[in-house]
Amino acid sequence: MPDRPPCRCLLAEANPDLALTVREYVESLPPGIRVPEDVYRRRLDRCEQCPSLRGGTCALCGCYAEARAAKRGLRCPDVPPRWREAP
Ligand code: SF4
């Protein structure tokens, strides 16, 4: 039987145990590094609609979407970006 392809979903659905670890990591980021929660949610909303999301991992950069979206100064690696650096 062939393997099922990875779901187009965030870690919270694809791997809840790993999602908890990533969430703890995100919550450990200092405020100067971490985006506000509303920005984080908007970025992840874009990731959830994105065809490059594979089982919680961005196929374009290899990052866990829930980790990448949490950091100021990072942007979506797609061209054009589906979300940008600011704030
Ligand atoms: S970071 Fe960008 S390319 Fe990667 S999954 Fe999210 S929206 Fe898609």
Backbone and ligand atoms as CSV (ligand in chain L), in Angstrom:
chain,resi,resn,atom,element,x,y,z
A,1,MET,N,N,0.848,-1.184,0.000
A,1,MET,CA,C,0.000,0.000,0.000
A,1,MET,C,C,0.892,1.244,0.000
A,2,PRO,N,N,0.644,2.219,-0.900
A,2,PRO,CA,C,1.491,3.418,-0.946
A,2,PRO,C,C,1.288,4.284,0.290
A,3,ASP,N,N,2.394,4.998,0.669
A,3,ASP,CA,C,2.277,5.936,1.790
A,3,ASP,C,C,1.317,7.053,1.425
A,4,ARG,N,N,0.594,7.510,2.416
A,4,ARG,CA,C,-0.264,8.672,2.189
A,4,ARG,C,C,0.606,9.918,2.134
A,5,PRO,N,N,0.295,10.863,1.249
A,5,PRO,CA,C,1.080,12.102,1.222
A,5,PRO,C,C,0.855,12.882,2.508
A,6,PRO,N,N,1.836,13.710,2.904
A,6,PRO,CA,C,1.648,14.518,4.110
A,6,PRO,C,C,0.441,15.433,3.959
A,7,CYS,N,N,-0.256,15.657,5.048
A,7,CYS,CA,C,-1.439,16.525,4.982
A,7,CYS,C,C,-1.012,17.973,4.770
A,8,ARG,N,N,-1.899,18.753,4.193
A,8,ARG,CA,C,-1.676,20.198,4.075
A,8,ARG,C,C,-2.273,20.841,5.316
A,9,CYS,N,N,-1.573,20.657,6.424
A,9,CYS,CA,C,-2.088,21.151,7.699
A,9,CYS,C,C,-0.910,21.561,8.575
A,10,LEU,N,N,-1.230,22.279,9.643
A,10,LEU,CA,C,-0.212,22.697,10.601
A,10,LEU,C,C,0.157,21.531,11.503
A,11,LEU,N,N,1.259,21.699,12.249
A,11,LEU,CA,C,1.699,20.647,13.170
A,11,LEU,C,C,0.622,20.301,14.188
A,12,ALA,N,N,-0.161,21.303,14.580
A,12,ALA,CA,C,-1.195,21.062,15.592
A,12,ALA,C,C,-2.077,19.887,15.191
A,13,GLU,N,N,-2.273,19.700,13.889
A,13,GLU,CA,C,-3.075,18.584,13.403
A,13,GLU,C,C,-2.191,17.404,12.990
A,14,ALA,N,N,-1.063,17.694,12.347
A,14,ALA,CA,C,-0.221,16.633,11.795
A,14,ALA,C,C,0.540,15.862,12.863
A,15,ASN,N,N,0.989,16.577,13.909
A,15,ASN,CA,C,1.824,15.949,14.928
A,15,ASN,C,C,1.647,16.721,16.236
A,16,PRO,N,N,0.594,16.456,16.978
A,16,PRO,CA,C,0.287,17.250,18.175
A,16,PRO,C,C,1.422,17.271,19.199
A,17,ASP,N,N,2.158,16.179,19.360
A,17,ASP,CA,C,3.257,16.180,20.333
A,17,ASP,C,C,4.348,17.163,19.920
A,18,LEU,N,N,4.722,17.112,18.649
A,18,LEU,CA,C,5.733,18.047,18.149
A,18,LEU,C,C,5.191,19.479,18.188
A,19,ALA,N,N,3.903,19.640,17.901
A,19,ALA,CA,C,3.288,20.972,17.952
A,19,ALA,C,C,3.423,21.566,19.341
A,20,LEU,N,N,3.287,20.751,20.368
A,20,LEU,CA,C,3.413,21.243,21.741
A,20,LEU,C,C,4.834,21.728,21.999
A,21,THR,N,N,5.814,20.972,21.519
A,21,THR,CA,C,7.214,21.377,21.675
A,21,THR,C,C,7.487,22.689,20.948
A,22,VAL,N,N,6.978,22.803,19.720
A,22,VAL,CA,C,7.186,24.034,18.955
A,22,VAL,C,C,6.472,25.193,19.632
A,23,ARG,N,N,5.283,24.941,20.185
A,23,ARG,CA,C,4.548,26.008,20.885
A,23,ARG,C,C,5.348,26.500,22.107
A,24,GLU,N,N,5.954,25.559,22.820
A,24,GLU,CA,C,6.781,25.949,23.971
A,24,GLU,C,C,7.977,26.794,23.512
A,25,TYR,N,N,8.551,26.388,22.383
A,25,TYR,CA,C,9.661,27.165,21.818
A,25,TYR,C,C,9.195,28.576,21.472
A,26,VAL,N,N,8.056,28.677,20.793
A,26,VAL,CA,C,7.523,29.989,20.401
A,26,VAL,C,C,7.270,30.846,21.646
A,27,GLU,N,N,6.699,30.246,22.660
A,27,GLU,CA,C,6.386,31.014,23.866
A,27,GLU,C,C,7.647,31.414,24.634
A,28,SER,N,N,8.757,30.740,24.354
A,28,SER,CA,C,10.015,31.092,25.016
A,28,SER,C,C,10.734,32.245,24.323
A,29,LEU,N,N,10.271,32.616,23.125
A,29,LEU,CA,C,10.943,33.698,22.396
A,29,LEU,C,C,10.709,35.025,23.109
A,30,PRO,N,N,11.745,35.852,23.236
A,30,PRO,CA,C,11.563,37.170,23.851
A,30,PRO,C,C,10.652,38.036,22.981
A,31,PRO,N,N,9.944,38.997,23.613
A,31,PRO,CA,C,9.028,39.854,22.845
A,31,PRO,C,C,9.697,40.571,21.676
A,32,GLY,N,N,10.969,40.865,21.800
A,32,GLY,CA,C,11.662,41.545,20.703
A,32,GLY,C,C,11.847,40.665,19.480
A,33,ILE,N,N,11.713,39.370,19.667
A,33,ILE,CA,C,11.896,38.410,18.576
A,33,ILE,C,C,10.542,37.910,18.058
A,34,ARG,N,N,9.585,37.850,18.946
A,34,ARG,CA,C,8.309,37.196,18.627
A,34,ARG,C,C,7.272,38.222,18.170
A,35,VAL,N,N,6.521,37.882,17.132
A,35,VAL,CA,C,5.457,38.780,16.668
A,35,VAL,C,C,4.263,38.696,17.623
A,36,PRO,N,N,3.429,39.740,17.653
A,36,PRO,CA,C,2.209,39.673,18.462
A,36,PRO,C,C,1.314,38.509,18.016
A,37,GLU,N,N,0.502,38.034,18.930
A,37,GLU,CA,C,-0.318,36.857,18.667
A,37,GLU,C,C,-1.255,37.057,17.468
A,38,ASP,N,N,-1.814,38.270,17.302
A,38,ASP,CA,C,-2.735,38.468,16.173
A,38,ASP,C,C,-1.985,38.362,14.838
A,39,VAL,N,N,-0.754,38.855,14.777
A,39,VAL,CA,C,0.052,38.731,13.556
A,39,VAL,C,C,0.384,37.260,13.319
A,40,TYR,N,N,0.740,36.570,14.387
A,40,TYR,CA,C,1.059,35.138,14.291
A,40,TYR,C,C,-0.124,34.368,13.698
A,41,ARG,N,N,-1.313,34.651,14.202
A,41,ARG,CA,C,-2.505,33.931,13.721
A,41,ARG,C,C,-2.755,34.236,12.250
A,42,ARG,N,N,-2.573,35.498,11.848
A,42,ARG,CA,C,-2.802,35.860,10.437
A,42,ARG,C,C,-1.788,35.157,9.536
A,43,ARG,N,N,-0.547,35.102,9.976
A,43,ARG,CA,C,0.461,34.405,9.166
A,43,ARG,C,C,0.099,32.921,9.026
A,44,LEU,N,N,-0.274,32.312,10.142
A,44,LEU,CA,C,-0.599,30.885,10.076
A,44,LEU,C,C,-1.861,30.633,9.258
A,45,ASP,N,N,-2.783,31.572,9.255
A,45,ASP,CA,C,-3.962,31.435,8.383
A,45,ASP,C,C,-3.520,31.335,6.927
A,46,ARG,N,N,-2.527,32.144,6.549
A,46,ARG,CA,C,-2.001,32.087,5.168
A,46,ARG,C,C,-1.320,30.739,4.919
A,47,CYS,N,N,-0.547,30.282,5.881
A,47,CYS,CA,C,0.123,28.984,5.717
A,47,CYS,C,C,-0.909,27.862,5.537
A,48,GLU,N,N,-1.992,27.937,6.287
A,48,GLU,CA,C,-3.001,26.872,6.194
A,48,GLU,C,C,-3.663,26.831,4.820
A,49,GLN,N,N,-3.605,27.928,4.087
A,49,GLN,CA,C,-4.191,27.974,2.732
A,49,GLN,C,C,-3.157,27.659,1.651
A,50,CYS,N,N,-1.929,27.427,2.059
A,50,CYS,CA,C,-0.811,27.376,1.107
A,50,CYS,C,C,-0.556,25.948,0.599
A,51,PRO,N,N,-0.376,25.781,-0.709
A,51,PRO,CA,C,-0.086,24.449,-1.253
A,51,PRO,C,C,1.291,23.918,-0.875
A,52,SER,N,N,2.172,24.769,-0.354
A,52,SER,CA,C,3.518,24.319,0.039
A,52,SER,C,C,3.570,23.782,1.461
A,53,LEU,N,N,2.480,23.864,2.189
A,53,LEU,CA,C,2.476,23.336,3.554
A,53,LEU,C,C,2.316,21.817,3.511
A,54,ARG,N,N,3.256,21.120,4.152
A,54,ARG,CA,C,3.261,19.650,4.141
A,54,ARG,C,C,3.423,19.137,5.570
A,55,GLY,N,N,2.359,18.692,6.148
A,55,GLY,CA,C,2.434,18.126,7.485
A,55,GLY,C,C,3.072,19.061,8.499
A,56,GLY,N,N,2.767,20.347,8.389
A,56,GLY,CA,C,3.287,21.327,9.340
A,56,GLY,C,C,4.604,21.950,8.928
A,57,THR,N,N,5.223,21.434,7.865
A,57,THR,CA,C,6.509,21.949,7.396
A,57,THR,C,C,6.315,22.706,6.090
A,58,CYS,N,N,6.998,23.834,5.974
A,58,CYS,CA,C,6.978,24.582,4.716
A,58,CYS,C,C,7.923,23.889,3.736
A,59,ALA,N,N,7.400,23.447,2.598
A,59,ALA,CA,C,8.223,22.738,1.618
A,59,ALA,C,C,9.221,23.664,0.938
A,60,LEU,N,N,9.033,24.975,1.036
A,60,LEU,CA,C,9.957,25.910,0.371
A,60,LEU,C,C,11.184,26.215,1.212
A,61,CYS,N,N,11.049,26.224,2.528
A,61,CYS,CA,C,12.203,26.584,3.372
A,61,CYS,C,C,12.583,25.481,4.363
A,62,GLY,N,N,11.710,24.522,4.567
A,62,GLY,CA,C,12.014,23.428,5.493
A,62,GLY,C,C,11.712,23.738,6.942
A,63,CYS,N,N,11.182,24.929,7.208
A,63,CYS,CA,C,10.860,25.308,8.593
A,63,CYS,C,C,9.497,24.750,8.994
A,64,TYR,N,N,9.317,24.545,10.288
A,64,TYR,CA,C,7.971,24.339,10.802
A,64,TYR,C,C,7.246,25.674,10.679
A,65,ALA,N,N,6.096,25.680,10.029
A,65,ALA,CA,C,5.379,26.945,9.817
A,65,ALA,C,C,5.086,27.629,11.136
A,66,GLU,N,N,4.700,26.843,12.158
A,66,GLU,CA,C,4.366,27.448,13.455
A,66,GLU,C,C,5.583,28.123,14.112
A,67,ALA,N,N,6.791,27.694,13.763
A,67,ALA,CA,C,7.987,28.341,14.313
A,67,ALA,C,C,8.369,29.559,13.470
A,68,ARG,N,N,8.390,29.403,12.160
A,68,ARG,CA,C,8.817,30.512,11.294
A,68,ARG,C,C,7.884,31.712,11.431
A,69,ALA,N,N,6.593,31.444,11.459
A,69,ALA,CA,C,5.618,32.541,11.485
A,69,ALA,C,C,5.693,33.348,12.775
A,70,ALA,N,N,6.351,32.816,13.795
A,70,ALA,CA,C,6.391,33.485,15.099
A,70,ALA,C,C,7.444,34.577,15.177
A,71,LYS,N,N,8.362,34.615,14.215
A,71,LYS,CA,C,9.523,35.486,14.372
A,71,LYS,C,C,9.438,36.764,13.555
A,72,ARG,N,N,9.711,37.866,14.251
A,72,ARG,CA,C,9.844,39.148,13.566
A,72,ARG,C,C,10.994,39.054,12.567
A,73,GLY,N,N,10.885,39.806,11.493
A,73,GLY,CA,C,11.991,39.898,10.546
A,73,GLY,C,C,12.029,38.758,9.542
A,74,LEU,N,N,11.215,37.736,9.731
A,74,LEU,CA,C,11.153,36.674,8.735
A,74,LEU,C,C,9.947,36.915,7.835
A,75,ARG,N,N,10.046,36.375,6.632
A,75,ARG,CA,C,8.920,36.463,5.715
A,75,ARG,C,C,8.668,35.081,5.127
A,76,CYS,N,N,7.551,34.950,4.518
A,76,CYS,CA,C,7.242,33.731,3.778
A,76,CYS,C,C,8.220,33.616,2.611
A,77,PRO,N,N,8.773,32.425,2.338
A,77,PRO,CA,C,9.755,32.289,1.262
A,77,PRO,C,C,9.147,32.188,-0.142
A,78,ASP,N,N,7.831,32.170,-0.238
A,78,ASP,CA,C,7.204,32.053,-1.560
A,78,ASP,C,C,7.434,33.353,-2.339
A,79,VAL,N,N,7.285,33.280,-3.648
A,79,VAL,CA,C,7.442,34.450,-4.520
A,79,VAL,C,C,6.154,34.626,-5.322
A,80,PRO,N,N,5.412,35.696,-5.010
A,80,PRO,CA,C,5.631,36.686,-3.953
A,80,PRO,C,C,5.306,36.080,-2.591
A,81,PRO,N,N,5.824,36.687,-1.512
A,81,PRO,CA,C,5.545,36.159,-0.171
A,81,PRO,C,C,4.056,36.188,0.124
A,82,ARG,N,N,3.595,35.138,0.813
A,82,ARG,CA,C,2.182,35.093,1.226
A,82,ARG,C,C,1.981,35.870,2.522
A,83,TRP,N,N,3.053,36.107,3.244
A,83,TRP,CA,C,3.054,37.058,4.357
A,83,TRP,C,C,4.457,37.670,4.429
A,84,ARG,N,N,4.535,38.863,5.018
A,84,ARG,CA,C,5.783,39.624,4.972
A,84,ARG,C,C,6.378,39.828,6.348
A,85,GLU,N,N,7.512,40.552,6.383
A,85,GLU,CA,C,8.285,40.703,7.622
A,85,GLU,C,C,7.531,41.456,8.706
A,86,ALA,N,N,6.865,42.533,8.333
A,86,ALA,CA,C,6.298,43.436,9.340
A,86,ALA,C,C,5.226,42.726,10.160
A,87,PRO,N,N,5.156,43.014,11.487
A,87,PRO,CA,C,5.989,43.984,12.178
A,87,PRO,C,C,7.315,43.325,12.554
L,1,SF4,S1,S,5.777,30.088,4.967
L,1,SF4,FE1,FE,4.809,30.723,3.027
L,1,SF4,S2,S,5.348,29.140,1.523
L,1,SF4,FE2,FE,5.715,28.300,3.585
L,1,SF4,S3,S,3.822,27.255,4.120
L,1,SF4,FE3,FE,3.663,29.311,4.966
L,1,SF4,S4,S,2.612,30.513,3.375
L,1,SF4,FE4,FE,3.374,28.622,2.416
